[in-house]
């Protein structure tokens, strides 16, 4: 999910959102050992859901939401569903 968001929002934004929803220190610089440890400490389905919700909050804040919101929502939901399937739930 973080990689997917990198495509639309850049590595820094995707990293910050992952760090935020995982409960790691938010610096946006890189997904390193502290971020990965925080991710591993989460229930996968909960983390995936929080990430998708936060991603949608970000998209809704953008000027392009009116024109691109449907596509961003559909993509986020497809990726969320695949991530949940990969996580076993």
Biopython code that builds the backbone (N, CA, C, O; Angstrom):
import numpy as np
from Bio.PDB.StructureBuilder import StructureBuilder

atoms = [
    (1, "UNK", "N", (0.820, -1.188, 0.000)),
    (1, "UNK", "CA", (0.000, 0.000, 0.000)),
    (1, "UNK", "C", (0.864, 1.253, 0.000)),
    (1, "UNK", "O", (0.548, 2.231, -0.676)),
    (2, "UNK", "N", (1.955, 1.222, 0.758)),
    (2, "UNK", "CA", (2.832, 2.384, 0.801)),
    (2, "UNK", "C", (3.454, 2.632, -0.567)),
    (2, "UNK", "O", (3.539, 3.776, -1.012)),
    (3, "UNK", "N", (3.891, 1.563, -1.241)),
    (3, "UNK", "CA", (4.469, 1.730, -2.578)),
    (3, "UNK", "C", (3.442, 2.328, -3.526)),
    (3, "UNK", "O", (3.759, 3.232, -4.299)),
    (4, "UNK", "N", (2.212, 1.825, -3.470)),
    (4, "UNK", "CA", (1.156, 2.351, -4.318)),
    (4, "UNK", "C", (0.953, 3.845, -4.084)),
    (4, "UNK", "O", (0.794, 4.604, -5.040)),
    (5, "UNK", "N", (0.956, 4.269, -2.840)),
    (5, "UNK", "CA", (0.785, 5.689, -2.554)),
    (5, "UNK", "C", (1.981, 6.503, -3.029)),
    (5, "UNK", "O", (1.834, 7.671, -3.390)),
    (6, "UNK", "N", (3.161, 5.897, -3.030)),
    (6, "UNK", "CA", (4.342, 6.595, -3.561)),
    (6, "UNK", "C", (4.110, 7.052, -4.996)),
    (6, "UNK", "O", (4.571, 8.123, -5.392)),
    (7, "UNK", "N", (3.397, 6.241, -5.776)),
    (7, "UNK", "CA", (3.144, 6.568, -7.175)),
    (7, "UNK", "C", (2.349, 7.863, -7.293)),
    (7, "UNK", "O", (2.649, 8.698, -8.146)),
    (8, "UNK", "N", (1.342, 8.037, -6.449)),
    (8, "UNK", "CA", (0.480, 9.220, -6.533)),
    (8, "UNK", "C", (0.961, 10.396, -5.703)),
    (8, "UNK", "O", (0.751, 11.547, -6.088)),
    (9, "UNK", "N", (1.603, 10.130, -4.572)),
    (9, "UNK", "CA", (1.882, 11.218, -3.631)),
    (9, "UNK", "C", (3.353, 11.403, -3.317)),
    (9, "UNK", "O", (3.724, 12.376, -2.661)),
    (10, "UNK", "N", (4.187, 10.502, -3.767)),
    (10, "UNK", "CA", (5.619, 10.599, -3.479)),
    (10, "UNK", "C", (6.013, 9.796, -2.259)),
    (10, "UNK", "O", (5.187, 9.477, -1.404)),
    (11, "UNK", "N", (7.284, 9.480, -2.199)),
    (11, "UNK", "CA", (7.817, 8.630, -1.142)),
    (11, "UNK", "C", (7.670, 9.258, 0.240)),
    (11, "UNK", "O", (7.362, 8.556, 1.203)),
    (12, "UNK", "N", (7.881, 10.547, 0.352)),
    (12, "UNK", "CA", (7.801, 11.205, 1.658)),
    (12, "UNK", "C", (6.413, 11.134, 2.263)),
    (12, "UNK", "O", (6.266, 10.808, 3.441)),
    (13, "UNK", "N", (5.391, 11.436, 1.473)),
    (13, "UNK", "CA", (4.010, 11.405, 1.968)),
    (13, "UNK", "C", (3.624, 9.975, 2.343)),
    (13, "UNK", "O", (3.033, 9.754, 3.401)),
    (14, "UNK", "N", (3.950, 9.005, 1.492)),
    (14, "UNK", "CA", (3.611, 7.610, 1.783)),
    (14, "UNK", "C", (4.304, 7.134, 3.059)),
    (14, "UNK", "O", (3.702, 6.433, 3.872)),
    (15, "UNK", "N", (5.552, 7.511, 3.230)),
    (15, "UNK", "CA", (6.299, 7.125, 4.423)),
    (15, "UNK", "C", (5.694, 7.759, 5.670)),
    (15, "UNK", "O", (5.540, 7.094, 6.695)),
    (16, "UNK", "N", (5.352, 9.039, 5.587)),
    (16, "UNK", "CA", (4.753, 9.725, 6.742)),
    (16, "UNK", "C", (3.429, 9.072, 7.139)),
    (16, "UNK", "O", (3.166, 8.878, 8.325)),
    (17, "UNK", "N", (2.604, 8.737, 6.164)),
    (17, "UNK", "CA", (1.322, 8.103, 6.487)),
    (17, "UNK", "C", (1.546, 6.742, 7.117)),
    (17, "UNK", "O", (0.891, 6.413, 8.105)),
    (18, "UNK", "N", (2.452, 5.941, 6.572)),
    (18, "UNK", "CA", (2.740, 4.637, 7.163)),
    (18, "UNK", "C", (3.245, 4.793, 8.594)),
    (18, "UNK", "O", (2.789, 4.084, 9.491)),
    (19, "UNK", "N", (4.176, 5.707, 8.814)),
    (19, "UNK", "CA", (4.710, 5.931, 10.153)),
    (19, "UNK", "C", (3.601, 6.374, 11.107)),
    (19, "UNK", "O", (3.534, 5.911, 12.245)),
    (20, "UNK", "N", (2.747, 7.258, 10.646)),
    (20, "UNK", "CA", (1.652, 7.763, 11.480)),
    (20, "UNK", "C", (0.713, 6.635, 11.901)),
    (20, "UNK", "O", (0.416, 6.487, 13.087)),
    (21, "UNK", "N", (0.245, 5.839, 10.940)),
    (21, "UNK", "CA", (-0.745, 4.814, 11.271)),
    (21, "UNK", "C", (-0.140, 3.634, 12.021)),
    (21, "UNK", "O", (-0.857, 2.890, 12.691)),
    (22, "UNK", "N", (1.180, 3.458, 11.912)),
    (22, "UNK", "CA", (1.853, 2.377, 12.644)),
    (22, "UNK", "C", (2.262, 2.804, 14.047)),
    (22, "UNK", "O", (2.627, 1.963, 14.869)),
    (23, "UNK", "N", (2.204, 4.101, 14.327)),
    (23, "UNK", "CA", (2.605, 4.589, 15.643)),
    (23, "UNK", "C", (4.099, 4.792, 15.780)),
    (23, "UNK", "O", (4.632, 4.795, 16.890)),
    (24, "UNK", "N", (4.781, 4.960, 14.651)),
    (24, "UNK", "CA", (6.225, 5.214, 14.661)),
    (24, "UNK", "C", (6.473, 6.725, 14.673)),
    (24, "UNK", "O", (5.567, 7.519, 14.421)),
    (25, "UNK", "N", (7.707, 7.100, 14.969)),
    (25, "UNK", "CA", (8.086, 8.506, 14.859)),
    (25, "UNK", "C", (7.946, 8.920, 13.391)),
    (25, "UNK", "O", (8.433, 8.232, 12.493)),
    (26, "UNK", "N", (7.284, 10.040, 13.163)),
    (26, "UNK", "CA", (7.013, 10.486, 11.796)),
    (26, "UNK", "C", (8.100, 11.449, 11.362)),
    (26, "UNK", "O", (8.187, 12.579, 11.843)),
    (27, "UNK", "N", (8.934, 10.974, 10.433)),
    (27, "UNK", "CA", (9.945, 11.857, 9.853)),
    (27, "UNK", "C", (9.870, 11.891, 8.330)),
    (27, "UNK", "O", (10.408, 12.808, 7.710)),
    (28, "UNK", "N", (9.213, 10.909, 7.718)),
    (28, "UNK", "CA", (9.023, 10.898, 6.280)),
    (28, "UNK", "C", (10.259, 10.649, 5.464)),
    (28, "UNK", "O", (10.220, 10.726, 4.236)),
    (29, "UNK", "N", (11.371, 10.349, 6.133)),
    (29, "UNK", "CA", (12.612, 10.191, 5.378)),
    (29, "UNK", "C", (12.759, 8.813, 4.757)),
    (29, "UNK", "O", (13.122, 8.679, 3.588)),
    (30, "UNK", "N", (12.472, 7.788, 5.553)),
    (30, "UNK", "CA", (12.614, 6.448, 5.008)),
    (30, "UNK", "C", (11.872, 5.457, 5.893)),
    (30, "UNK", "O", (11.599, 5.713, 7.066)),
    (31, "UNK", "N", (11.559, 4.327, 5.294)),
    (31, "UNK", "CA", (10.953, 3.243, 6.049)),
    (31, "UNK", "C", (12.109, 2.372, 6.521)),
    (31, "UNK", "O", (12.576, 1.487, 5.805)),
    (32, "UNK", "N", (12.553, 2.639, 7.732)),
    (32, "UNK", "CA", (13.710, 1.947, 8.292)),
    (32, "UNK", "C", (13.301, 0.970, 9.373)),
    (32, "UNK", "O", (12.124, 0.633, 9.503)),
    (33, "UNK", "N", (14.276, 0.511, 10.152)),
    (33, "UNK", "CA", (14.009, -0.513, 11.157)),
    (33, "UNK", "C", (12.993, -0.104, 12.223)),
    (33, "UNK", "O", (12.229, -0.949, 12.690)),
    (34, "UNK", "N", (12.965, 1.146, 12.612)),
    (34, "UNK", "CA", (11.996, 1.569, 13.631)),
    (34, "UNK", "C", (10.573, 1.574, 13.082)),
    (34, "UNK", "O", (9.632, 1.173, 13.767)),
    (35, "UNK", "N", (10.428, 2.028, 11.851)),
    (35, "UNK", "CA", (9.109, 1.995, 11.218)),
    (35, "UNK", "C", (8.665, 0.557, 11.017)),
    (35, "UNK", "O", (7.514, 0.222, 11.297)),
    (36, "UNK", "N", (9.560, -0.298, 10.537)),
    (36, "UNK", "CA", (9.208, -1.697, 10.308)),
    (36, "UNK", "C", (8.842, -2.401, 11.610)),
    (36, "UNK", "O", (7.934, -3.231, 11.633)),
    (37, "UNK", "N", (9.538, -2.077, 12.683)),
    (37, "UNK", "CA", (9.199, -2.666, 13.986)),
    (37, "UNK", "C", (7.802, -2.222, 14.414)),
    (37, "UNK", "O", (7.027, -3.024, 14.935)),
    (38, "UNK", "N", (7.482, -0.956, 14.196)),
    (38, "UNK", "CA", (6.148, -0.462, 14.544)),
    (38, "UNK", "C", (5.084, -1.147, 13.688)),
    (38, "UNK", "O", (4.010, -1.482, 14.188)),
    (39, "UNK", "N", (5.371, -1.356, 12.418)),
    (39, "UNK", "CA", (4.437, -2.048, 11.521)),
    (39, "UNK", "C", (4.203, -3.469, 12.011)),
    (39, "UNK", "O", (3.062, -3.927, 12.077)),
    (40, "UNK", "N", (5.278, -4.164, 12.353)),
    (40, "UNK", "CA", (5.158, -5.548, 12.825)),
    (40, "UNK", "C", (4.370, -5.650, 14.125)),
    (40, "UNK", "O", (3.812, -6.704, 14.428)),
    (41, "UNK", "N", (4.319, -4.586, 14.881)),
    (41, "UNK", "CA", (3.586, -4.580, 16.137)),
    (41, "UNK", "C", (2.090, -4.345, 15.979)),
    (41, "UNK", "O", (1.368, -4.300, 16.975)),
    (42, "UNK", "N", (1.620, -4.196, 14.768)),
    (42, "UNK", "CA", (0.209, -3.923, 14.500)),
    (42, "UNK", "C", (-0.491, -5.170, 13.975)),
    (42, "UNK", "O", (0.146, -6.054, 13.402)),
    (43, "UNK", "N", (-1.788, -5.235, 14.172)),
    (43, "UNK", "CA", (-2.596, -6.251, 13.512)),
    (43, "UNK", "C", (-2.685, -5.846, 12.035)),
    (43, "UNK", "O", (-3.087, -4.722, 11.732)),
    (44, "UNK", "N", (-2.315, -6.744, 11.114)),
    (44, "UNK", "CA", (-2.279, -6.358, 9.699)),
    (44, "UNK", "C", (-3.574, -5.732, 9.179)),
    (44, "UNK", "O", (-3.531, -4.697, 8.513)),
    (45, "UNK", "N", (-4.709, -6.337, 9.469)),
    (45, "UNK", "CA", (-5.971, -5.799, 8.942)),
    (45, "UNK", "C", (-6.246, -4.400, 9.486)),
    (45, "UNK", "O", (-6.742, -3.539, 8.759)),
    (46, "UNK", "N", (-5.932, -4.173, 10.744)),
    (46, "UNK", "CA", (-6.130, -2.844, 11.333)),
    (46, "UNK", "C", (-5.213, -1.816, 10.686)),
    (46, "UNK", "O", (-5.642, -0.707, 10.366)),
    (47, "UNK", "N", (-3.955, -2.184, 10.497)),
    (47, "UNK", "CA", (-2.990, -1.276, 9.875)),
    (47, "UNK", "C", (-3.412, -0.947, 8.448)),
    (47, "UNK", "O", (-3.359, 0.212, 8.036)),
    (48, "UNK", "N", (-3.823, -1.944, 7.706)),
    (48, "UNK", "CA", (-4.253, -1.742, 6.318)),
    (48, "UNK", "C", (-5.462, -0.805, 6.283)),
    (48, "UNK", "O", (-5.513, 0.114, 5.465)),
    (49, "UNK", "N", (-6.412, -1.032, 7.147)),
    (49, "UNK", "CA", (-7.614, -0.188, 7.187)),
    (49, "UNK", "C", (-7.263, 1.246, 7.550)),
    (49, "UNK", "O", (-7.737, 2.182, 6.907)),
    (50, "UNK", "N", (-6.435, 1.428, 8.577)),
    (50, "UNK", "CA", (-6.032, 2.790, 8.975)),
    (50, "UNK", "C", (-5.258, 3.488, 7.853)),
    (50, "UNK", "O", (-5.450, 4.679, 7.607)),
    (51, "UNK", "N", (-4.387, 2.742, 7.178)),
    (51, "UNK", "CA", (-3.607, 3.335, 6.085)),
    (51, "UNK", "C", (-4.548, 3.804, 4.981)),
    (51, "UNK", "O", (-4.421, 4.928, 4.496)),
    (52, "UNK", "N", (-5.497, 2.948, 4.578)),
    (52, "UNK", "CA", (-6.430, 3.314, 3.512)),
    (52, "UNK", "C", (-7.272, 4.523, 3.913)),
    (52, "UNK", "O", (-7.507, 5.410, 3.093)),
    (53, "UNK", "N", (-7.725, 4.566, 5.156)),
    (53, "UNK", "CA", (-8.514, 5.705, 5.627)),
    (53, "UNK", "C", (-7.700, 6.990, 5.600)),
    (53, "UNK", "O", (-8.185, 8.037, 5.173)),
    (54, "UNK", "N", (-6.462, 6.898, 6.058)),
    (54, "UNK", "CA", (-5.593, 8.088, 6.071)),
    (54, "UNK", "C", (-5.253, 8.533, 4.653)),
    (54, "UNK", "O", (-5.171, 9.727, 4.366)),
    (55, "UNK", "N", (-5.058, 7.552, 3.771)),
    (55, "UNK", "CA", (-4.791, 7.867, 2.369)),
    (55, "UNK", "C", (-5.978, 8.621, 1.761)),
    (55, "UNK", "O", (-5.792, 9.601, 1.040)),
    (56, "UNK", "N", (-7.184, 8.163, 2.053)),
    (56, "UNK", "CA", (-8.364, 8.837, 1.522)),
    (56, "UNK", "C", (-8.519, 10.243, 2.106)),
    (56, "UNK", "O", (-8.948, 11.157, 1.402)),
    (57, "UNK", "N", (-8.180, 10.424, 3.366)),
    (57, "UNK", "CA", (-8.208, 11.762, 3.961)),
    (57, "UNK", "C", (-7.262, 12.686, 3.207)),
    (57, "UNK", "O", (-7.597, 13.835, 2.921)),
    (58, "UNK", "N", (-6.077, 12.174, 2.889)),
    (58, "UNK", "CA", (-5.108, 12.962, 2.114)),
    (58, "UNK", "C", (-5.690, 13.326, 0.747)),
    (58, "UNK", "O", (-5.654, 14.489, 0.345)),
    (59, "UNK", "N", (-6.225, 12.335, 0.036)),
    (59, "UNK", "CA", (-6.777, 12.605, -1.296)),
    (59, "UNK", "C", (-7.893, 13.653, -1.237)),
    (59, "UNK", "O", (-7.956, 14.545, -2.083)),
    (60, "UNK", "N", (-8.769, 13.542, -0.237)),
    (60, "UNK", "CA", (-9.880, 14.503, -0.131)),
    (60, "UNK", "C", (-9.396, 15.929, 0.105)),
    (60, "UNK", "O", (-10.112, 16.887, -0.187)),
    (61, "UNK", "N", (-8.186, 16.070, 0.629)),
    (61, "UNK", "CA", (-7.638, 17.402, 0.896)),
    (61, "UNK", "C", (-7.063, 18.060, -0.354)),
    (61, "UNK", "O", (-6.735, 19.246, -0.332)),
    (62, "UNK", "N", (-6.938, 17.316, -1.423)),
    (62, "UNK", "CA", (-6.301, 17.836, -2.630)),
    (62, "UNK", "C", (-7.275, 18.599, -3.518)),
    (62, "UNK", "O", (-8.467, 18.297, -3.555)),
    (63, "UNK", "N", (-6.756, 19.583, -4.224)),
    (63, "UNK", "CA", (-7.577, 20.362, -5.147)),
    (63, "UNK", "C", (-8.174, 19.488, -6.245)),
    (63, "UNK", "O", (-9.264, 19.782, -6.735)),
    (64, "UNK", "N", (-7.489, 18.428, -6.638)),
    (64, "UNK", "CA", (-7.968, 17.576, -7.715)),
    (64, "UNK", "C", (-9.030, 16.573, -7.312)),
    (64, "UNK", "O", (-9.454, 15.761, -8.135)),
    (65, "UNK", "N", (-9.477, 16.613, -6.038)),
    (65, "UNK", "CA", (-10.445, 15.631, -5.554)),
    (65, "UNK", "C", (-11.714, 15.596, -6.413)),
    (65, "UNK", "O", (-12.220, 14.520, -6.731)),
    (66, "UNK", "N", (-12.222, 16.764, -6.784)),
    (66, "UNK", "CA", (-13.478, 16.812, -7.541)),
    (66, "UNK", "C", (-13.366, 16.034, -8.849)),
    (66, "UNK", "O", (-14.295, 15.323, -9.232)),
    (67, "UNK", "N", (-12.255, 16.163, -9.522)),
    (67, "UNK", "CA", (-12.085, 15.510, -10.819)),
    (67, "UNK", "C", (-11.537, 14.096, -10.716)),
    (67, "UNK", "O", (-11.868, 13.251, -11.548)),
    (68, "UNK", "N", (-10.720, 13.821, -9.733)),
    (68, "UNK", "CA", (-10.018, 12.535, -9.662)),
    (68, "UNK", "C", (-10.442, 11.654, -8.500)),
    (68, "UNK", "O", (-9.978, 10.519, -8.389)),
    (69, "UNK", "N", (-11.303, 12.147, -7.640)),
    (69, "UNK", "CA", (-11.673, 11.429, -6.425)),
    (69, "UNK", "C", (-12.223, 10.032, -6.660)),
    (69, "UNK", "O", (-11.878, 9.103, -5.930)),
    (70, "UNK", "N", (-13.068, 9.871, -7.660)),
    (70, "UNK", "CA", (-13.625, 8.539, -7.924)),
    (70, "UNK", "C", (-12.531, 7.541, -8.270)),
    (70, "UNK", "O", (-12.543, 6.411, -7.783)),
    (71, "UNK", "N", (-11.589, 7.949, -9.104)),
    (71, "UNK", "CA", (-10.493, 7.061, -9.486)),
    (71, "UNK", "C", (-9.577, 6.768, -8.316)),
    (71, "UNK", "O", (-9.156, 5.626, -8.129)),
    (72, "UNK", "N", (-9.261, 7.788, -7.522)),
    (72, "UNK", "CA", (-8.405, 7.578, -6.349)),
    (72, "UNK", "C", (-9.067, 6.643, -5.351)),
    (72, "UNK", "O", (-8.414, 5.785, -4.757)),
    (73, "UNK", "N", (-10.375, 6.819, -5.173)),
    (73, "UNK", "CA", (-11.110, 5.950, -4.249)),
    (73, "UNK", "C", (-11.108, 4.509, -4.745)),
    (73, "UNK", "O", (-10.853, 3.583, -3.976)),
    (74, "UNK", "N", (-11.392, 4.324, -6.024)),
    (74, "UNK", "CA", (-11.427, 2.967, -6.586)),
    (74, "UNK", "C", (-10.064, 2.296, -6.466)),
    (74, "UNK", "O", (-9.979, 1.125, -6.098)),
    (75, "UNK", "N", (-9.008, 3.024, -6.772)),
    (75, "UNK", "CA", (-7.663, 2.448, -6.685)),
    (75, "UNK", "C", (-7.326, 2.097, -5.242)),
    (75, "UNK", "O", (-6.792, 1.021, -4.972)),
    (76, "UNK", "N", (-7.630, 2.988, -4.324)),
    (76, "UNK", "CA", (-7.344, 2.727, -2.914)),
    (76, "UNK", "C", (-8.092, 1.493, -2.436)),
    (76, "UNK", "O", (-7.528, 0.666, -1.720)),
    (77, "UNK", "N", (-9.337, 1.362, -2.819)),
    (77, "UNK", "CA", (-10.126, 0.208, -2.392)),
    (77, "UNK", "C", (-9.613, -1.095, -3.009)),
    (77, "UNK", "O", (-9.605, -2.130, -2.344)),
    (78, "UNK", "N", (-9.185, -1.052, -4.275)),
    (78, "UNK", "CA", (-8.610, -2.260, -4.895)),
    (78, "UNK", "C", (-7.334, -2.688, -4.186)),
    (78, "UNK", "O", (-7.139, -3.870, -3.902)),
    (79, "UNK", "N", (-6.474, -1.730, -3.904)),
    (79, "UNK", "CA", (-5.206, -2.045, -3.240)),
    (79, "UNK", "C", (-5.467, -2.519, -1.809)),
    (79, "UNK", "O", (-4.817, -3.453, -1.340)),
    (80, "UNK", "N", (-6.406, -1.886, -1.121)),
    (80, "UNK", "CA", (-6.760, -2.301, 0.239)),
    (80, "UNK", "C", (-7.251, -3.748, 0.246)),
    (80, "UNK", "O", (-6.836, -4.541, 1.092)),
    (81, "UNK", "N", (-8.126, -4.090, -0.687)),
    (81, "UNK", "CA", (-8.657, -5.446, -0.761)),
    (81, "UNK", "C", (-7.540, -6.458, -1.028)),
    (81, "UNK", "O", (-7.524, -7.534, -0.431)),
    (82, "UNK", "N", (-6.623, -6.123, -1.906)),
    (82, "UNK", "CA", (-5.504, -7.031, -2.184)),
    (82, "UNK", "C", (-4.584, -7.159, -0.987)),
    (82, "UNK", "O", (-4.099, -8.250, -0.686)),
    (83, "UNK", "N", (-4.340, -6.051, -0.303)),
    (83, "UNK", "CA", (-3.493, -6.096, 0.887)),
    (83, "UNK", "C", (-4.128, -6.959, 1.978)),
    (83, "UNK", "O", (-3.445, -7.743, 2.637)),
    (84, "UNK", "N", (-5.434, -6.806, 2.159)),
    (84, "UNK", "CA", (-6.120, -7.642, 3.160)),
    (84, "UNK", "C", (-6.059, -9.111, 2.768)),
    (84, "UNK", "O", (-5.875, -9.967, 3.632)),
    (85, "UNK", "N", (-6.207, -9.417, 1.497)),
    (85, "UNK", "CA", (-6.109, -10.807, 1.043)),
    (85, "UNK", "C", (-4.698, -11.349, 1.287)),
    (85, "UNK", "O", (-4.537, -12.495, 1.707)),
    (86, "UNK", "N", (-3.698, -10.545, 1.029)),
    (86, "UNK", "CA", (-2.315, -10.966, 1.254)),
    (86, "UNK", "C", (-2.043, -11.178, 2.726)),
    (86, "UNK", "O", (-1.236, -12.029, 3.102)),
    (87, "UNK", "N", (-2.720, -10.399, 3.564)),
    (87, "UNK", "CA", (-2.521, -10.495, 5.014)),
    (87, "UNK", "C", (-3.354, -11.625, 5.620)),
    (87, "UNK", "O", (-3.271, -11.892, 6.819)),
    (88, "UNK", "N", (-4.151, -12.282, 4.789)),
    (88, "UNK", "CA", (-4.947, -13.384, 5.272)),
    (88, "UNK", "C", (-6.283, -12.998, 5.855)),
    (88, "UNK", "O", (-6.881, -13.766, 6.609)),
    (89, "UNK", "N", (-6.749, -11.836, 5.520)),
    (89, "UNK", "CA", (-8.037, -11.430, 6.077)),
    (89, "UNK", "C", (-8.683, -10.452, 5.205)),
    (89, "UNK", "O", (-9.783, -9.988, 5.506)),
]
sb = StructureBuilder()
sb.init_structure("model")
sb.init_model(0)
sb.init_chain("A")
sb.init_seg("    ")
for serial, (resi, resn, name, xyz) in enumerate(atoms, 1):
    if name == "N":
        sb.init_residue(resn, " ", resi, " ")
    sb.init_atom(name, np.array(xyz, "f"), 0.0, 1.0, " ", f" {name:<3s}", serial, name[0])
structure = sb.get_structure()
